[in-house]
Each structure stands twice: as structure tokens, then as C-alpha cells.
Amino acid sequence: MEIIPVTNRKTMKAFVNFPRTLYRNNPYWVPPMWGEERHAYDGKSNVMLKDNDYTLLLVYDQGALFGRSLVYIDASFNLYYKSAVGFFGAFECVDNREAANLLLSTSVQWLQERGMTSMRGPIHPIAESWGFLLKEFESMPVLMASYNPPYYHDFMERFGLEKVKDLYAYEADIKTGYQIPERIERFTLRLLESHPELSVRKIDRKNLMVDAEHIWNITNIALKNNWGYVPVDKFVMKDMIRRLKPILDPDAIWFVQDKGIPVGFALGFPDPNPIIHSIKGKLFPTGFLHLLLGKKHLQRYRLFALGVLPQYHGIGLDVLLYKHLYVALIKKQVHLEANYILEDNWKIRNALEKLNLVHTKEYRIYEMNM
């Protein structure tokens, strides 16, 4: 058994295509859009890898590909936290502990040689996914959420990695009868009556980049103390807008304003994964038509982020935002999934549970000192 780093087109093709083989018979895994995935790991153009040190690893046994992993150093993270943490992501492996151990031990060695003192993961900087799925494997993931075999957790624990944080998902299915509690309706009405300076509005398509900057500014202030959060550069924000623009739904993105100035937001989007699954990640020859025609009928949504400036905490603006999101989406009979929610983010968890959302999926991030 040996490790081969990705150094040419042949090994890159093997790295990109390995999940296609691994998940061939799994009905829940959603492939990436293969046209984009082929170029996603190019450090010269990818905003998440640019200016960071990284390597792509493959593990072979007598010519058969058994697994892969991306190992990297996030310079912005270590500068912000004054740390020496290395990361891994894009980890995929057959059910073979020797192969997994070789991938992980090679990752540790690579990071140690570059001065790192701990390794954390999986945090996949390309797919924007965090953690290994720990609960609810018989369910299709939403866009930018993890999916993996259950045995990955055994790999991590036996190698010596330990849980550092769990992330939760909460769900509400309007089609099967979910309703926002009546007390929430009364609360939001009283809130707006007692605070006439507050107003709520949807995102403005005509001024998309202006509103995107509002989200960017609020995010970098409101979430700066969240575990693992690193202030987002503007070019990363613009790349995210580029990726989400084709599926943007104004009904799913809301601002709360104080005298016309945005002070909080809820960012949701329709989940294209059911269509991507059906076209097997291929735009051609007919996949793009399915994607184009099907996106207006999507009924699965992801609540991706919610942020309120600290000076407005405790008022209930998060509930106000969710209520408007719910009212806008109820006519579409959507299934809404809110994730990733930090296990110890009690404010958000309590708010979602008071709104009668159900705790469903869980994801786990591991770490070890080296």
C-alpha cells in the first residue's frame, strides 16, 4: 500500500473521480457538478486554496485506488487565532482501516513538516462542508452539507482523533403540516408595534451586490466569536454569490433594518441537490435543461446563515426574520433544513426549538494534537 500525491492530470482525474466509484450504489449521495469539480482543486484559481499550502493525496493498494484526502494549511485561520492548526478535507476511503491510517498518518507528517501542532477535520474548503455525517444516513444532504459512510468515524477514533465539535441540523416540513407557533405570530406583531424604527424586507435583486455587502459586513461582526469562524474576505463572498446566484430566491433572503439600515439577515436558498442527483452531476447533454426548468419547482430549502449585530441581541430579531421567511415560503410547501448549528450555540438552538423545528442530522469534526 502506498501514498501517491496528485502531481499531474492523470492523478488529478483519479482524485476527482474516486467518489463516483465509492458511492456507486448509494442512493443518497449527491455527486458534485463534474464540470466544475474537475477544476476545483486548482490552487491558482480556486479562492479557497489560493495563497494556502496544500497537497492532494491518493492511497493505492497494488494498483487499486483505495482513498483520497486534501491536506492544507489555512493561513487566515492561523493568523486570526494565533494558532498552528492544519486541516484535512475531501476525505474518502473504502472500508479499509490500513488505507485510512496511511492517509491520516501521511497527513500528520506533512503538516508537522510545516510547523503545525494539531490537525482538524474534515473541513472541505471546496464543497464548503464541515464534519462527517454522524446521524441520519438515509437522507439526501442539502447543498454544501456532508455525506459519508458511517465507518469513517471508526477510522478517526482508532487513529487517535477525538471529537472537537458537533454540528446539528433542524428541519421543518410545511407539506406534512409544520406550522409556526401562534405565540410567534403574536410576539413579532408586538415587536414591530413597540419598535416602529424596525422594518423587514427581502433581498433586492436589482442591488444584489449592495445587499451581499450588507450580509458580508453583518456576518463578520455577528459571527466573529463563533467557534471556528474566520472573517470572510470580500473575494470569497463574491465567489459565494457567484455560486448561489443561479438558484437565488428572494423569498428566502431577508433583512431586518433599523431606520432603513440592515442590522440582521436570514440567508436561505432552494436546494438543487435533488436535480443534481437526478442528472448525476452532468450538465450535458440534457442536464442543464433539467436544472434550468426544475429549479423553479424546488421544494427543499436550506437556511444557510442567520446573523444579527450584537447590539440588537435579545430583542428577538432572529425570530422576526424566521417568521417572514416562513410566511414567504409557506405557499411553496417547502421542506426547510437549517444547518450547521453549533452544538453549544444555545441561543440559536433554543430559538429553533421554540419555533418547533425538529433536531435531525448531526455532523462531527475531529482534532488531534501532533
Secondary structure per residue as TSV (DSSP state, phi and psi in degrees):
chain	resnum	aa	ss	phi	psi
A	1	M	-	360.0	136.0
A	2	E	E	-144.8	155.4
A	3	I	E	-97.1	131.0
A	4	I	E	-121.8	119.0
A	5	P	E	-75.2	152.4
A	6	V	-	-77.4	119.2
A	7	T	-	-133.4	-6.4
A	8	N	S	-151.0	-179.5
A	9	R	H	-63.6	-35.8
A	10	K	H	-65.6	-48.7
A	11	T	H	-70.3	-31.8
A	12	M	H	-65.7	-41.4
A	13	K	H	-61.1	-41.9
A	14	A	H	-63.4	-41.7
A	15	F	H	-62.3	-49.0
A	16	V	H	-64.9	-41.6
A	17	N	H	-86.7	-9.8
A	18	F	H	-55.2	-44.0
A	19	P	H	-60.0	-28.0
A	20	R	H	-58.6	-39.0
A	21	T	H	-76.8	-44.0
A	22	L	H	-60.3	-40.1
A	23	Y	T	-103.7	18.3
A	24	R	T	-52.1	-39.1
A	25	N	T	-106.5	15.6
A	26	N	-	-97.5	120.5
A	27	P	S	-78.7	-7.4
A	28	Y	S	-104.4	-25.3
A	29	W	-	-64.9	139.3
A	30	V	-	-112.5	123.0
A	31	P	-	-70.8	159.6
A	32	P	-	-73.2	170.8
A	33	M	-	-75.3	108.1
A	34	W	H	-60.9	-32.1
A	35	G	H	-61.1	-38.4
A	36	E	H	-80.5	-37.0
A	37	E	H	-62.0	-31.6
A	38	R	T	-62.7	-25.2
A	39	H	T	-111.9	3.8
A	40	A	T	-70.4	-24.9
A	41	Y	T	-100.8	21.5
A	42	D	-	-86.7	109.0
A	43	G	T	-65.5	-16.1
A	44	K	T	-76.2	-29.0
A	45	S	T	-117.7	-21.1
A	46	N	-	-78.0	125.3
A	47	V	T	-66.7	-24.7
A	48	M	T	-83.3	-22.3
A	49	L	T	-104.9	-19.2
A	50	K	T	-58.1	133.8
A	51	D	T	70.5	9.1
A	52	N	S	-116.4	148.1
A	53	D	E	-83.3	131.5
A	54	Y	E	-154.8	163.6
A	55	T	E	-145.3	149.8
A	56	L	E	-110.3	126.0
A	57	L	E	-115.8	142.2
A	58	L	E	-123.2	143.0
A	59	V	E	-117.2	127.1
A	60	Y	E	-117.9	148.5
A	61	D	E	-127.8	107.9
A	62	Q	T	51.3	45.5
A	63	G	T	88.7	-9.9
A	64	A	E	-96.5	130.5
A	65	L	E	-77.0	123.8
A	66	F	E	-108.5	-20.7
A	67	G	E	-177.0	175.1
A	68	R	E	-152.2	162.7
A	69	S	E	-164.0	148.7
A	70	L	E	-104.9	125.7
A	71	V	E	-118.6	134.0
A	72	Y	E	-154.4	163.6
A	73	I	E	-116.9	120.3
A	74	D	-	-90.7	99.3
A	75	A	H	-61.8	-38.1
A	76	S	H	-64.8	-40.7
A	77	F	H	-61.4	-49.8
A	78	N	H	-68.8	-30.9
A	79	L	H	-68.9	-42.3
A	80	Y	H	-67.7	-42.0
A	81	Y	H	-96.8	-0.2
A	82	K	T	51.7	51.3
A	83	S	-	-125.7	178.7
A	84	A	-	-134.5	61.5
A	85	V	E	-100.0	130.0
A	86	G	E	-101.8	159.5
A	87	F	E	-129.4	157.1
A	88	F	E	-133.6	152.8
A	89	G	E	-158.4	-178.3
A	90	A	E	54.9	27.3
A	91	F	E	-76.6	125.2
A	92	E	E	-143.0	139.3
A	93	C	E	-158.2	145.9
A	94	V	-	-67.6	169.5
A	95	D	S	-77.9	74.4
A	96	N	-	-144.5	108.9
A	97	R	H	-66.6	-32.1
A	98	E	H	-63.0	-42.1
A	99	A	H	-65.6	-43.3
A	100	A	H	-62.6	-43.7
A	101	N	H	-61.3	-38.4
A	102	L	H	-67.6	-40.9
A	103	L	H	-61.0	-46.3
A	104	L	H	-70.6	-41.7
A	105	S	H	-67.1	-37.1
A	106	T	H	-66.1	-37.4
A	107	S	H	-62.7	-44.9
A	108	V	H	-60.1	-47.1
A	109	Q	H	-61.2	-44.3
A	110	W	H	-60.8	-42.2
A	111	L	H	-70.9	-40.3
A	112	Q	H	-61.7	-39.4
A	113	E	T	-62.9	-18.8
A	114	R	T	-108.7	18.4
A	115	G	T	85.6	8.3
A	116	M	-	-79.1	147.5
A	117	T	-	-112.6	-6.9
A	118	S	E	-151.2	161.6
A	119	M	E	-128.5	132.8
A	120	R	E	-128.1	145.0
A	121	G	E	169.9	-179.8
A	122	P	-	-82.3	135.0
A	123	I	E	-128.7	107.4
A	124	H	E	-91.6	105.7
A	125	P	T	-73.4	-11.5
A	126	I	T	-91.4	-51.7
A	127	A	T	-79.2	-8.1
A	128	E	T	61.3	33.2
A	129	S	E	-112.1	145.5
A	130	W	E	-121.8	135.0
A	131	G	S	79.2	162.5
A	132	F	E	-94.0	136.1
A	133	L	E	-57.4	130.2
A	134	L	E	-112.7	-24.2
A	135	K	E	-145.2	142.3
A	136	E	-	75.4	63.7
A	137	F	-	-79.9	-20.2
A	138	E	S	-94.9	56.1
A	139	S	S	-156.4	135.7
A	140	M	-	-71.1	133.2
A	141	P	-	-72.3	154.6
A	142	V	-	-82.5	167.7
A	143	L	T	-55.9	135.2
A	144	M	T	66.4	32.0
A	145	A	-	-125.5	152.3
A	146	S	-	-77.1	153.6
A	147	Y	-	-146.3	140.9
A	148	N	-	-164.4	164.6
A	149	P	-	-70.0	151.3
A	150	P	T	-61.9	-27.9
A	151	Y	T	-71.0	-8.8
A	152	Y	H	-60.5	-33.9
A	153	H	H	-65.2	-36.8
A	154	D	H	-64.9	-40.6
A	155	F	H	-55.4	-50.1
A	156	M	H	-63.3	-48.7
A	157	E	H	-67.6	-40.2
A	158	R	H	-69.4	-27.0
A	159	F	H	-77.2	-22.4
A	160	G	T	117.2	1.9
A	161	L	-	-77.7	145.9
A	162	E	E	-125.2	154.2
A	163	K	E	-57.8	132.0
A	164	V	E	-112.7	-29.1
A	165	K	E	-164.7	140.9
A	166	D	E	-106.5	146.6
A	167	L	E	-119.3	142.9
A	168	Y	E	-115.8	157.4
A	169	A	E	-121.2	141.5
A	170	Y	E	-121.5	144.2
A	171	E	E	-132.4	150.8
A	172	A	E	-139.9	126.7
A	173	D	E	-114.7	102.1
A	174	I	T	-66.4	-35.0
A	175	K	T	-62.2	-32.4
A	176	T	T	-98.4	15.4
A	177	G	T	112.8	2.1
A	178	Y	-	-62.5	136.3
A	179	Q	-	-136.1	145.0
A	180	I	-	-69.7	137.5
A	181	P	-	-58.0	143.3
A	182	E	H	-61.1	-33.8
A	183	R	H	-63.0	-27.0
A	184	I	H	-69.5	-39.3
A	185	E	H	-58.7	-46.4
A	186	R	H	-65.5	-41.1
A	187	F	H	-61.6	-47.8
A	188	T	H	-67.0	-33.3
A	189	L	H	-65.0	-45.6
A	190	R	H	-64.5	-37.9
A	191	L	H	-60.8	-46.5
A	192	L	H	-71.2	-31.0
A	193	E	H	-69.5	-38.5
A	194	S	H	-83.8	-14.9
A	195	H	-	-128.4	75.3
A	196	P	T	-63.9	-14.4
A	197	E	T	-74.6	-13.9
A	198	L	E	-89.7	144.7
A	199	S	E	-145.9	159.7
A	200	V	E	-128.0	137.2
A	201	R	E	-147.1	160.2
A	202	K	E	-79.2	168.4
A	203	I	-	-64.2	148.2
A	204	D	-	-100.4	107.8
A	205	R	G	-57.7	-35.9
A	206	K	G	-71.1	-20.8
A	207	N	G	-125.8	51.2
A	208	L	H	-60.1	-46.7
A	209	M	H	-70.3	-30.1
A	210	V	H	-65.1	-46.8
A	211	D	H	-68.6	-32.5
A	212	A	H	-62.7	-37.0
A	213	E	H	-68.6	-33.5
A	214	H	H	-61.5	-45.4
A	215	I	H	-61.9	-43.9
A	216	W	H	-60.5	-47.6
A	217	N	H	-64.4	-46.2
A	218	I	H	-65.2	-41.5
A	219	T	H	-58.2	-48.4
A	220	N	H	-68.4	-18.0
A	221	I	H	-95.0	-48.8
A	222	A	H	-69.8	-32.0
A	223	L	T	-106.0	7.7
A	224	K	T	-63.3	-23.7
A	225	N	T	-97.3	2.1
A	226	N	S	-69.8	143.6
A	227	W	T	-57.0	129.5
A	228	G	T	78.9	-2.7
A	229	Y	-	-79.0	138.7
A	230	V	-	-125.3	133.3
A	231	P	-	-49.7	134.4
A	232	V	-	-86.4	127.9
A	233	D	-	-70.2	153.7
A	234	K	H	-63.2	-35.1
A	235	F	H	-69.6	-28.4
A	236	V	H	-69.9	-41.1
A	237	M	H	-61.1	-43.4
A	238	K	H	-64.9	-35.4
A	239	D	H	-67.1	-38.5
A	240	M	H	-63.5	-43.1
A	241	I	H	-61.0	-40.6
A	242	R	H	-60.0	-39.9
A	243	R	H	-74.3	-34.1
A	244	L	H	-91.2	-17.6
A	245	K	G	-55.7	-40.9
A	246	P	G	-62.3	-23.1
A	247	I	G	-113.8	11.0
A	248	L	-	-59.3	133.6
A	249	D	-	-127.5	112.0
A	250	P	G	-57.0	-26.0
A	251	D	G	-66.1	-14.9
A	252	A	G	-106.2	2.1
A	253	I	E	-128.5	118.4
A	254	W	E	-129.1	147.1
A	255	F	E	-118.7	143.8
A	256	V	E	-108.4	135.2
A	257	Q	E	-121.7	148.5
A	258	D	E	-112.3	109.1
A	259	K	T	54.4	40.9
A	260	G	T	86.5	-2.0
A	261	I	E	-104.4	121.7
A	262	P	E	-59.7	129.7
A	263	V	E	-125.5	-3.8
A	264	G	E	-162.9	159.7
A	265	F	E	-151.0	156.1
A	266	A	E	-123.9	123.4
A	267	L	E	-113.0	109.5
A	268	G	E	-123.9	167.4
A	269	F	E	-158.0	151.4
A	270	P	E	-66.1	142.6
A	271	D	-	-91.2	113.2
A	272	P	-	-82.7	0.2
A	273	N	H	-57.6	-37.0
A	274	P	H	-59.6	-36.2
A	275	I	H	-73.3	-44.1
A	276	I	H	-58.9	-38.4
A	277	H	H	-63.2	-43.2
A	278	S	H	-70.4	-31.8
A	279	I	T	-94.1	3.5
A	280	K	T	58.7	32.1
A	281	G	T	74.4	13.7
A	282	K	-	-113.6	124.7
A	283	L	-	-76.9	-27.4
A	284	F	T	-118.4	147.7
A	285	P	T	-84.7	-23.0
A	286	T	T	-123.1	-2.2
A	287	G	H	-59.1	-38.7
A	288	F	H	-64.1	-31.0
A	289	L	H	-68.6	-42.6
A	290	H	H	-61.5	-41.0
A	291	L	H	-67.8	-43.2
A	292	L	H	-66.5	-45.4
A	293	L	H	-80.8	-28.9
A	294	G	H	-85.1	-22.0
A	295	K	G	-65.2	-28.2
A	296	K	G	-75.0	-10.4
A	297	H	G	-108.8	8.9
A	298	L	-	-65.7	137.0
A	299	Q	-	-120.3	-1.6
A	300	R	E	-98.8	131.0
A	301	Y	E	-127.2	151.3
A	302	R	E	-115.7	129.3
A	303	L	E	-87.5	105.1
A	304	F	E	-86.1	-38.3
A	305	A	E	-157.0	150.2
A	306	L	E	-144.6	126.4
A	307	G	E	-140.6	139.7
A	308	V	E	-133.5	135.2
A	309	L	-	-57.7	142.0
A	310	P	G	-54.2	-36.4
A	311	Q	G	-68.6	-9.3
A	312	Y	G	-108.2	7.3
A	313	H	T	-67.8	148.6
A	314	G	T	88.8	-6.2
A	315	I	S	-86.8	-32.6
A	316	G	-	109.0	22.5
A	317	L	H	-67.1	-29.9
A	318	D	H	-63.7	-40.2
A	319	V	H	-68.4	-38.1
A	320	L	H	-60.2	-44.1
A	321	L	H	-64.1	-45.3
A	322	Y	H	-63.2	-38.8
A	323	K	H	-61.4	-43.3
A	324	H	H	-68.8	-36.2
A	325	L	H	-61.5	-45.5
A	326	Y	H	-61.4	-48.4
A	327	V	H	-61.3	-38.3
A	328	A	H	-70.3	-31.2
A	329	L	H	-96.6	-11.4
A	330	I	G	-61.3	-35.5
A	331	K	G	-67.9	-19.1
A	332	K	G	-93.2	-2.9
A	333	Q	T	53.7	52.1
A	334	V	-	-87.2	161.3
A	335	H	E	-106.1	115.8
A	336	L	E	-105.4	131.1
A	337	E	E	-120.7	123.1
A	338	A	E	-102.6	117.6
A	339	N	E	-160.5	161.7
A	340	Y	E	-87.8	133.6
A	341	I	E	-108.4	121.0
A	342	L	E	-59.2	136.1
A	343	E	T	-57.5	-29.5
A	344	D	T	-105.3	16.1
A	345	N	-	-87.5	78.2
A	346	W	H	-66.4	-30.8
A	347	K	H	-62.0	-49.1
A	348	I	H	-69.9	-43.2
A	349	R	H	-60.4	-44.9
A	350	N	H	-63.3	-40.3
A	351	A	H	-62.6	-45.1
A	352	L	H	-66.1	-38.3
A	353	E	H	-71.6	-34.2
A	354	K	H	-67.2	-24.8
A	355	L	T	-85.4	3.3
A	356	N	T	70.3	23.4
A	357	L	-	-74.9	151.2
A	358	V	E	-103.9	129.4
A	359	H	E	-70.7	119.8
A	360	T	E	-121.8	-83.9
A	361	K	E	-78.2	156.9
A	362	E	E	-137.3	147.9
A	363	Y	E	-131.0	146.6
A	364	R	E	-124.9	134.2
A	365	I	E	-107.6	136.5
A	366	Y	E	-110.9	160.3
A	367	E	E	-154.1	152.7
A	368	M	E	-148.3	145.8
A	369	N	E	-81.2	147.8
A	370	M	-	-117.4	360.0
